Amino acid sequence: MVDAVLDNEEARDLILHRLGTRQIHDSTTIDELLPNVEPDHDFAHLLWLLSSNYANRGMAMLMLEEAVWLYDAVKDLGEPSVVELGRAKGGTTFFLAASGAKVISIDNGALERRNNTNFGPADLSYDESLHHALVRAGLRDRVELVTGDAETCSVPETTVDLVFSDVVLPTNRMIRLFDRWWEVLKPGGFFVLRDGREPRTPSVRGLVEHLQSGTETRFLENPPGVFSVLIHP
């Protein structure tokens, strides 16, 4: 069933619409085409989520090498608990859950509000679209969608295996945000700064430089793409 869907160019395009890349109105038909995600599926079954260029961009705006590393990290951790800071339209949320993680995803809706102002509201909100996609793929029980600000919302009562940060704030606020969520990580856990080496995010790079100036943080050598990955001692 999955291979048949993914080999069908039209169906794949409809799935990308369903996850929110473009505004659509016939959500029922698209829901029926969304594949289930089985535990024994490999990375190749998630390639349709990824972007290779701006003309055919998918929902999880990850470089291929970033996605491979993230997928392998989730698999190696064995159904890890993950906190995602900033989900936008939910592509990486879906990717993490489909890779085997249990995800607490936190987003304040700023991107959606901005896009609604500039382009008008879509037929479904980003979270509604993501919810339906997760249900159709059999992943809804793996994801907790939290609407709130990562700087102020409650942190989990238990520690987690990985924090994935896709937030861009002024450097001083990035430092405070990192300090807040670093304490949630288990020993040996990963803190992933999505754009830690991205030239267009100087404030996130400022956080990385701040952390590199200390002696208590250890970075993953040769991280994929523009990720910066810290390993909790």
Stockholm file with secondary structure:
# STOCKHOLM 1.0

chainA/1-233         MVDAVLDNEEARDLILHRLGTRQIHDSTTIDELLPNVEPDHDFAHLLWLLSSNYANRGMAMLMLEEAVWLYDAVKDLGEPSVVELGRAKGGTTFFLAASGAKVISIDNGALERRNNTNFGPADLSYDESLHHALVRAGLRDRVELVTGDAETCSVPETTVDLVFSDVVLPTNRMIRLFDRWWEVLKPGGFFVLRDGREPRTPSVRGLVEHLQSGTETRFLENPPGVFSVLIHP
#=GR chainA/1-233 SS CHHHHHTCHHHHHHHHHHTTSSCCSCHHHHHHHCCCCCTTCCGGGGGGGBCSSTTSCCSBCCCHHHHHHHHHHHHHHSSCEEEEECCTTSHHHHHHHHHTCEEEEEECCHHHHHHHHHHCCCSSCHHHHHHHHHHHTTCGGGEEEEESCTTTSCCCSSCEEEEEECCCCCHHHHHHHHHHHHTTEEEEEEEEETTTTCTTCHHHHHHHHHHHTSSSCEECSSCSTTCEEEECC
#=GC SS_cons         CHHHHHTCHHHHHHHHHHTTSSCCSCHHHHHHHCCCCCTTCCGGGGGGGBCSSTTSCCSBCCCHHHHHHHHHHHHHHSSCEEEEECCTTSHHHHHHHHHTCEEEEEECCHHHHHHHHHHCCCSSCHHHHHHHHHHHTTCGGGEEEEESCTTTSCCCSSCEEEEEECCCCCHHHHHHHHHHHHTTEEEEEEEEETTTTCTTCHHHHHHHHHHHTSSSCEECSSCSTTCEEEECC
//
